[in-house]
Amino acid sequence: MSPAPSRPVQATWDMRGGDWTPQTMKDCALKAVQIGFSRVQLNYEWSTLQAQNTETAELGQVDWAIKVARACGLEVALGIDHSAPPAWVDRNEYCVRDEGGRLIVAGPNNTPMVAQNSKQVREWVADFLRFVAGRFGDSVRYIQGISTPVGESTWRHPSKKMFDHSRLSTEAYRSWIRAKYVDIRTLNETWDCKYKSWDEVQVGEGPRKATMADFHAFRYFTLASWTDYMRKAVREIKPTNSWAFRLGAVRLDKDMQQLAFDFGRYARFSDVLFADGALDQFVINMVRSAAEINGKPWGIRLDSSVFEKGLSPEQVNIELYKWGKSVYDLGGFVDIENFVRFTGQAVPGPEDWTDLKKWSFLGEMSRLARGPVPQPKNNRRAVYVSAAEIQY
């Protein structure tokens, strides 16, 4: 009998769409175990699970999905997407807006996303996570917030439309700026401005490097504070509960997506650190360093879009093996999102996803996961600053 994996070969399955049933879950889970997966993260939407009000939650599917997956031999984790508000949330009051004051929407249903600078939204989400942690904490490895940092960096808006310019964000920004500079004269000198009061300060990048740097530092502060608060909420129910933070769209070549790059701060305030879509070795090493310095496990997730780039199966296997080996060699683990396929699934993987002869990288991942976990290669410690501070 081969040894158990020292690190997981993980899958992420989207439970927000498709025709999932207990039998479908059983079939997929058994196949996943057979081809080498040892953990699955099941993703759900806050807006669906708590669709009626703050007092009730519809968790029946989550109950049986966890039980079936565990019975089939998979360790389970939960992902909760809190990007979109439930129907009972006042969208005009609690959702993000662009520079023109319009709600920022995304997806086929033009769904707005909630503002993370709202204390009320923070409490709603935290209370729901406390409930989920209390109900499932003993049966899941971790709970992950899968709302990509305010949904901004992956919803493909031009940079000037990505950031929240709502009243809530403006008020929070002014409070943050005032705490940093204390005296309006100091702010004017730094920014080369002539503000007479703090109420004149506008949220946003602004035209100067100093204003850009401060705004992005504020964004990092918001996201780090948010994940710290959610981690405390989850662990408040039981100290052994774990909270995972997901770095969004970590690509240097895309529009302002370096928003996701304050790795050290996020690692400090989470129990598990993920990076989505990281293929570049420089990025993978940064994730490793941030997690290792803070003593946190880490993983890299790729979604099934990697199979849609015109590559042959042979090329996909070669590229994914190289990627997986680089992650495991550094002490991390891998996650393949939406590789599973069944009728009615919203984001399907290949029809022959269980064919190990065609998708040989799966067997290789399982083999690599059984290898010894590498020890830290040095005792260096890093000081992290934001991408904005470096750039500007």
N, C-alpha and C positions, 0 to 999 in steps of 0.2 A: 504493500500500500504506500502510495507516495505521500510525502509529508504535507501537512496543511500549509497554505500560503502564509508567509510571514507578513505580507502586505496584501490587501485585497486586489483582485481584478474586478473592477466595479462597473456596473451598468446603471444608467439613469433612464427611467421610463416615465413618459409624460402621461399622467392619469387624467389630464384635463380635457382630453378629447378621445374619440374612438369608442368602441363598444366593449370596454372591459367588463368581464364577468368573472366570478370565482373560478370557473372552469378554464377560461382563457388565461387567467393569472397562473393557474396551476400548470397548464401546458407550457406557457412561456418560461415559468420559473424552473421547471424540470429540465427543459432544453438548455436554459442558461447555465444551470449547474453542470450539465453534461458536457458543455463545450468550454467550461473552465471559469465561469464567473463565480465569485464567492460573496459578493454584496450587490444589492440593488438599492438605488435611491428612487423613491416614488414621489413625483411632483404633483402638487395640488395648488389651487387658487384660494386665497383667503375670501375673495368675493363670492365664491361658490359654496365654500364650506360654512360660511356664516352669512348666508344670503338674506335672512329675514330681519335680524336685529342682533344686538350685542348679548342678549340673554340666551340665545339658542345656537347650536352648531349641528350641522348634518355630517356626522362622521362615520356613518354605517359602512360606506365603501372603504374608508381608510382602515376600519376595524378588520374586515375580512381580507383585504389585500395584504396587510401586514401578517396576519395569521397564516394565510396560504403560502406566502413567500417564505416565511420562516419554517413552515412545515416541510417545504421542499428542499430545505438546506441552505437557504440564502440568508445572510445577515441583512438587516433592513435599515435604511435611513429615510428621513422625510425631508422633502423640500417644500417650503411654503412661499408661494409667489404673492407678495403684498403690493405689487405695482398698481393694480387696478382697485378702485373702491367698490365695496358692496353697494347694492342699490339704495340702502338706507342712509348712505353718506351723502351729504350735500356737496355735490361736485363743484358748484360755483364757489363754495367757501373753502374747501379743503383740497383742491387739486392744483397742479402746477400750471403756470401760464408763461407764454413767450413775451418778448419785448413789447409786442403790440397789445398785450393784455388778453390774448386768445388762449383758450385751453389747449394744451399740448396733447394731442391724441395719437394713437397708434393702433395698428392691427386692422383686420377686416371690418371690425365693428366700431372703429374710431373711438376706442376707449381712452378716456383721460387717465392720468396717473396721479396718485396721491402725493401731497407735499410732505416731505420728511422734516421740514422745519416747523411743522405743526405739533404742538404738545398733545393736542387731542388725538391726532392720528397716531402718534407714538404710543399713547396709552391704549387706544383701541387694539393696535397690533400686538403690543406687549401682553395685554390681558388675554387675547386669543392664544398667543404662544404659551402663556402660563397654563391655560386649559389643555392645550395639546400636549405639553410636556408632562402634565400631571396624569393624563390618560395613557400616553404611549411611552413615557420616558424609559421604562424598564425593558421595552421591547424594540427600541430603535437605537442605533449606534450614535446618531446625532440628528439634530434638526438644523436645516440650512435655510437661510433667507435667500431665496432665488430671485428676488427683485434686484436686477442689476442696478448698481448705484443710481437710485431714483429712476431707473429705466432710461436714463438719458443717453448713455454712451452706446447702447446697442439698438436703439429704435431708429437709427439712421437719419436723424434730423441734421441739417446743417448746424454748425456750431452755435450760431447766434440764436437758434431756436431750441437748443438742447437744454439750456439752463432755466431754472425756475426764477421768474420775475414776479411772482405773486406777492400779495401784501405780506403773507406769512414769511416768505423768504427775505423780503426787504426789511421787515422788522428785526428778524434774526441777524441779518447782516449788519445792520446799524448797531445792534447791541454788541456784536463781536468786534466791529471796528472800534467802537468807543472803548471797549475793555482793553484793546491793544494799544491805542494811541493816547487815551485818557484826555488829552487836551486837543481841541479842534485846531489849534495853531500848529501842533506837531503834525497832524494829518495833512494840513495844507502845505507845510514845508516838504513833507515826504512825497506827496502826490503832485505838487506844484499846482495847487488849486486855491480857491478863495471862498470856501464854504463859510457861512456865518453861523450855521447850526448843524447838528448831526442829522436833522430831518431832511437836509438837502442831499445827503449821500444816497446815490442810486445803486441798487444791486446790479451786478453785471461785470463784465470784463473791463469795460472802459477803454479809452484810447491810449493809455500810457502803460509802460511796463510795470510800474509800481502798482497800479490799480489791478492789472491782470494778475500779478503775483498774489496780491491780497485776496482777490476774489477766489482764486483756485485754492489758496490755503484755507479759506473759509469753507469751501466745498469739501475738502479733505476732513476738516474739523467736524462738519455735519455728519459725514458718512462714518467716521470713526466713533463719534459719540453715539450714533444710532446703533451700530453693531455692539458697542459696549453695553448699551442699555438693554438690548435684546438678549445678549448673553446672560446678563444678570437676571433678567426675567425668567429665562429658561432654567437657570441653575438655582434660582430662588425656591423653586418647587422641590428640587432634589439636587444636592451639590454634585452628584455624579453625572447629571445631564450634560450634554455637549451641544455647543452652538458652532455651526460652520459658517464661514464668510466666503462668498464667491466674488472674486475679482471679475469685473465685466470686460469682455472684448479687449483683451490685452494685445493690441497691435499698434505699433508705432506709426504705421503708414496710413492710418485712418483718421478721420476728422475728429481731432481733440480727444481721442480715446486714451491718451495718457492720463486722463482723469482717474483711471483705475490703478495708477502706479504707485500709490503710497503704501507699498507692501508692508513695511515694518509696522506701521501704525495699525493696520488691519489685523496682522498676525498677533499683535499684542492683545487685541480685544476679542479674539475668537479662540476656539478650541481646536478647530481644523481649518486649514487654509486651502482654498481651491483657486485655480485659474482656468478660465474657459478659453478654448481656442488657442492655447499657447503652443506653437510649434517651434518658434525661434529659441535657440539654445541660450541666448543671452537672457531672455525673459524667464525661461525655466530655471536658470541659475539664480536669478533674482528672487524668484518665489522660494526656491530651496533655502537661500541665505536668510530671507526674512523669517521663514518658519523655523529653521534650525536655531537661529539666534534666540528665538523666543520659546524654543522647546516644544513646538507644535507639529503634529503630523500634517502632511500636505499632499495634494494630488493635482493632476492636470486632466482636464476634461476636453474631449473632442466630440462634436456632434456628428450626425450621419451625413452632413453636407460634404464631408471629406470624400464621400463616395460619389459625389455629383460633379466632379471637376474634370470629367473626361479621361480620368486615369483608368487603365486596365486593372483587373483584379490583381495581377502580378505586381504592378506598380504600387497599388494601394497596400498590399502586404509588405512590400519592401519598405515603403515610407513609414507605415505604422509600426513595423518592428523596430526601425531605427529610432523612432520617437519614443516608443515604450521602453526600449533598452536604456535610452538616455535618462528617462525619468527614474526607472528602477535603480540604475547605477548611482544616482544621486540620493537615493533613499526615499523617493516619493512613491506614489501609486497612480494608476491610470483609471480613467473612467470613459466608457464609450456611451454617449447619449443617443437614445432613440435608434439603436441598432436593431432592436426587436421589430418584428413585423407581424401584423395580423389584420384581418378584415375590419375596415372602418377606422383604422388608426389615423390620426390627424397628420402625424409626421412619421411616416414609415421608414424602416430600414430596408435592406435588400430582401427580396422574397426568399432567397436561399441563405438566410442569416445563420442557420445552424450547420452549414456545410463546411466542416473543418478542412476539407481538401481544397476548397476554393478560397476560404478565408483562413489561411494558415497562421496569420498573425495572432489569432485567438489562442491557439495552442502554445505559441511562443510566449505570449503574455503570461499564461498560466505557469509556464516553466520558470520565467524570470521572477515571478512573484514568490516562488518557493526558494529562491536564493537568499543568502544571508543579507540582512539589512546593513548597508555600508555605515561605518562609523564616520563622524565628522572628520574632515581631512585637515582641519586646522583649528586653532583656537582664536581666530580673528573675530573681532566684533565690529559691527558697522553702525554708523550714525545715519539715520534715514532722514532725508528732506524730500519735500514734494517735488514733482516734476516741474511745477510752476516756478519754484524757487531756483531750481537749476537752470531752467530755460530763461528766466527773466532776470 
